[in-house]
Structures are given as C-alpha cells and as structure tokens.
Amino acid sequence: MSKEVLKVEEVSMCFNLSKEKIDNLKEFVIKKIQRKITYKEFWALKDVSFTVQQGDRVAILGLNGAGKSTLLKVISGVFKPTSGKVTRKGRIAPLLELGAGFDPQYTGKENIFMYGAVLGFSKEFIKEKYDEIVEFSELGEFIDVPLKNYSSGMKAKLGFSIATVVKADILILDEVLSVGDAKFRKKSEAKMMSLINSGVTVLFVSHSLPQVRRICNKAILLERGELIAAGDIEDVCAVYEEKINE
C-alpha cells in the first residue's frame, strides 16, 4: 500500500500589491504614516488541495502566472500560506531558484559549504561530498573564483550539484533541468532519473511536455491559482494542451 508523503489542504496564498509608485524608503514611510498607501489583493493560489504518494512523480502544469512556483514555495516552506495547511513527511530538497542562497562575494568553494548548511547538511558531510560536487558542476578552477564573476548558468550548475548530492524523500524541481548548456542539461536529467529510480518522490515544474512525460506519472493543472485538473499524466497533459491551443 502506498504511503502518503504530502498533503495540501485548501491552500490559498494572497499577496498585497501596492497601487502607489514609491521611489524611496522616506516616501514610503511618509505615505504610510499619512495612510496614503493602498493595496490590491492578488490571490496567487485559491483553495488548492491534493495528495502525493511515496514514489509519485507529479508534474505541476499551467500557463505563466498560474501559481506553480508559488505553490512549490508554499510546499517547501519558503512561503507561509494565507490559509490552508501543508503536511510533509520526510526530508525535502527544494531546487527552486538555484543558487538563490549564494553570496556573490565568496568563492564557489565557500558557497558550497554555506549553501550546504542552508539545505541542512553538516560540514563533515559536505567535506566528504566536496570532490563529487565540484566534479559534477564542471566548474574546475572557477571553484576558487568569487561568484560575482559567475554566469547565471554557472551558478545554477553549482546549486544543482549541491542540492542533488544527497537523496531526499521529496524532490521539488522548478524549471531546473533547463539550466546550463545542452550537455549539462542531459547530465542533470540523467542524475534526476537516477534519483527518481531510487524511489524518491518528485514535484516537477516544466514547460516542456516531452520532458514532463518522460519523468512524471501524475500531474496537476493550475489556472489562475485554482486547481482545475489532477490525475494520470497523459489525461492532465491532454487538458493542458487544449488550454495552450485555445
């Protein structure tokens, strides 16, 4: 019998968007005191509910602005939902904005240890896996160069290499297999498939339906923050393709 590892219950996420154009902090404080700042509510997610079983590979589909990345951030704990509840079981490895926790003033090597700590890895574990991380990242001598001199692709390679060095129970991927050059994309997808084949549960956002079909067995479809379809990958992809072609 499958084990439930993730339960999302009536999750909603509201952002308050300022209607005012404010150029600096002083202006913001003055308008705040004078109560001249007004906000517009934007509901990025509206009562989203679904469950995920151990070993499932779930694609999260939707057009731009559907709420996909917001949902992943809520599940990862980056955002606290406005309402609703998320229940997670096991270790989560979120690969959202790869390298978002990096410090540009430090070298690649220094960031490996810092980013590893953010992901919950011990210093001893990172030391043990250091050579493996550097080799997979293909950064070579650039590992001793400050990150401010890295391209976005180099940062993403480093982030991917650190985040996938340990097997998590739930892997959360937001467009991360599209980073780097064609060779690295192929290698990173192969790495993901090896993790998937070991039984890890996956939540995956991608605009590539061929990639989604290769990796996932189930899917959910979001539209303007609402869940409009869930189930077998082919069934949900068919609904998504209809939406694309409308």
C-alpha positions in Angstrom: 0.0 0.0 0.0 1.4 3.5 -0.9 2.4 5.9 1.8 1.1 9.5 1.7 4.1 11.8 1.9 2.5 15.1 1.1 -1.0 16.6 1.7 -2.0 20.0 0.6 -5.3 21.1 2.1 -7.3 24.1 0.8 -4.1 26.2 0.5 -4.6 29.8 -0.6 -1.9 32.5 -0.9 -2.6 36.2 -1.1 -0.2 39.0 -1.9 -0.8 42.6 -1.2 0.3 44.7 -4.2 0.8 48.4 -3.6 -1.1 50.6 -6.0 1.3 53.5 -5.4 4.5 54.3 -7.2 7.1 54.8 -4.4 10.7 55.7 -5.3 12.4 55.5 -1.9 12.0 54.5 1.8 11.4 58.0 3.0 8.5 58.5 0.7 7.1 55.1 1.8 7.3 56.0 5.5 5.6 59.4 4.9 2.8 57.9 2.9 2.5 55.0 5.4 2.1 57.5 8.3 -0.4 59.5 6.3 -2.3 56.3 5.4 -2.0 57.1 1.7 -0.8 53.7 0.7 -3.4 51.4 -0.7 -3.0 47.8 -1.7 -4.6 45.5 -4.2 -5.1 41.9 -3.2 -3.7 39.3 -5.6 -4.6 35.6 -4.9 -1.8 33.5 -6.4 -3.4 30.3 -5.0 -7.1 29.6 -4.2 -8.1 26.6 -2.1 -5.7 24.2 -3.7 -5.9 20.6 -2.4 -4.2 17.4 -3.4 -2.2 14.5 -2.0 1.0 12.8 -3.2 2.0 9.2 -2.6 5.6 8.0 -2.0 7.3 7.4 -5.3 5.0 9.5 -7.4 6.5 11.9 -9.9 4.0 14.8 -10.1 4.1 17.4 -12.8 2.7 20.8 -11.9 1.4 22.4 -15.1 -0.1 25.7 -16.0 0.5 28.8 -18.1 2.7 31.7 -16.9 1.1 33.2 -13.8 -0.9 30.1 -12.9 0.7 29.9 -9.4 3.1 27.0 -10.0 6.2 28.5 -8.4 4.2 30.0 -5.5 2.7 26.5 -4.8 6.2 25.0 -4.7 7.4 27.7 -2.4 4.5 27.1 0.0 5.2 23.3 -0.1 8.9 24.0 0.6 8.2 26.3 3.5 9.5 29.4 1.8 6.1 31.0 2.0 3.5 30.5 4.7 0.1 30.1 3.1 -2.6 32.8 3.8 -4.9 29.9 4.7 -4.9 26.1 4.5 -2.4 23.5 5.5 0.6 21.6 4.1 1.7 18.3 5.7 5.1 16.9 4.7 6.7 13.6 5.6 10.5 13.1 5.2 13.4 15.3 4.0 12.6 17.8 1.3 15.2 19.0 -1.2 13.8 22.1 -3.0 15.6 23.1 -6.2 13.7 26.3 -6.8 15.8 29.3 -7.7 19.1 27.5 -7.9 21.8 29.5 -6.1 19.4 31.9 -4.6 21.1 31.5 -1.2 24.6 32.1 -2.6 26.8 35.1 -1.5 28.4 36.7 -4.6 31.4 37.9 -2.6 32.5 34.4 -1.7 34.1 31.8 -3.9 32.3 28.7 -5.3 34.1 26.6 -2.6 32.9 28.8 0.2 29.4 28.9 -1.1 29.3 25.1 -1.3 29.7 24.9 2.5 27.3 27.8 3.1 24.6 26.6 0.7 25.0 23.0 2.0 24.3 24.3 5.6 21.2 26.1 4.3 20.0 22.8 2.9 20.6 21.1 6.3 23.9 19.3 5.5 26.6 19.0 8.1 30.1 20.4 7.4 31.5 16.9 7.7 29.0 15.6 5.1 29.9 18.5 2.6 33.6 17.8 3.1 33.0 14.1 2.3 31.0 15.1 -0.9 33.0 18.1 -1.9 35.0 16.5 -4.7 31.8 14.9 -6.1 30.0 18.3 -6.1 32.9 20.1 -7.9 33.3 17.3 -10.5 29.6 17.3 -11.3 29.4 21.1 -11.5 32.2 21.1 -14.2 33.5 24.4 -12.7 37.1 23.3 -12.4 39.4 26.1 -11.4 36.4 28.5 -11.2 35.5 26.9 -7.9 38.1 29.3 -6.3 36.7 32.4 -8.0 34.1 34.7 -6.3 30.5 34.0 -7.5 30.1 37.7 -8.7 32.2 36.6 -11.7 30.0 33.6 -12.5 27.4 33.5 -15.2 23.8 32.5 -14.2 24.4 29.1 -15.8 27.5 28.5 -13.7 25.6 29.4 -10.5 22.8 27.1 -11.5 25.2 24.2 -12.1 26.8 24.7 -8.7 23.4 24.9 -7.0 22.1 21.8 -8.8 25.3 19.9 -7.9 25.0 20.7 -4.2 21.2 20.1 -3.9 21.3 16.7 -5.5 24.3 15.3 -3.6 22.0 13.6 -1.1 18.9 11.6 -1.6 15.8 13.4 -0.3 12.4 11.8 0.3 10.7 14.6 -1.7 12.5 16.4 -4.5 11.0 19.8 -5.7 12.1 21.0 -9.1 11.2 24.3 -10.6 12.4 24.6 -14.2 15.9 23.5 -13.0 16.5 21.0 -15.8 16.7 23.8 -18.3 19.9 25.3 -16.8 23.3 25.3 -18.4 24.3 24.1 -21.8 22.8 21.1 -23.7 25.5 18.7 -22.4 24.8 19.7 -18.7 21.1 19.5 -19.2 21.4 16.0 -20.4 23.7 15.1 -17.5 21.4 16.8 -14.9 18.3 14.9 -16.3 20.2 11.6 -16.0 21.1 12.5 -12.4 17.4 13.3 -11.7 16.4 10.0 -13.3 18.8 8.0 -11.1 17.3 9.7 -8.0 13.8 9.1 -9.3 14.5 5.4 -10.0 15.7 5.0 -6.4 12.1 5.8 -5.3 12.3 9.5 -4.4 9.0 11.5 -4.7 9.1 14.3 -7.2 7.2 17.6 -7.7 8.2 19.0 -11.1 7.5 22.2 -12.9 8.5 22.4 -16.6 7.1 24.0 -19.7 8.5 21.0 -21.7 5.7 18.4 -22.1 8.1 15.8 -23.6 10.3 16.2 -20.5 7.3 16.0 -18.2 6.0 12.9 -19.9 9.5 11.2 -19.6 9.8 12.0 -15.9 6.3 12.1 -14.4 3.5 9.6 -13.9 0.9 12.0 -12.5 0.1 15.7 -12.9 -2.0 18.6 -11.6 -3.0 21.6 -13.7 -3.3 25.1 -12.3 -5.2 28.0 -13.9 -5.1 31.5 -12.2 -4.3 29.9 -8.9 -7.0 27.2 -9.0 -6.5 23.5 -9.4 -8.6 22.5 -12.5 -7.3 19.0 -13.2 -5.4 16.2 -11.4 -4.6 12.6 -12.2 -2.7 10.5 -14.7 0.0 12.3 -16.6 -1.5 11.7 -20.1 -5.0 12.8 -19.0 -3.8 16.1 -17.5 -1.4 16.8 -20.3 -4.3 16.5 -22.7 -6.3 19.1 -20.8 -3.2 21.3 -20.7 -2.7 21.1 -24.4 -6.3 22.1 -25.0 -5.6 25.2 -22.8 -2.5 26.0 -24.8 -4.3 25.8 -28.1 -7.4 27.9 -27.0 
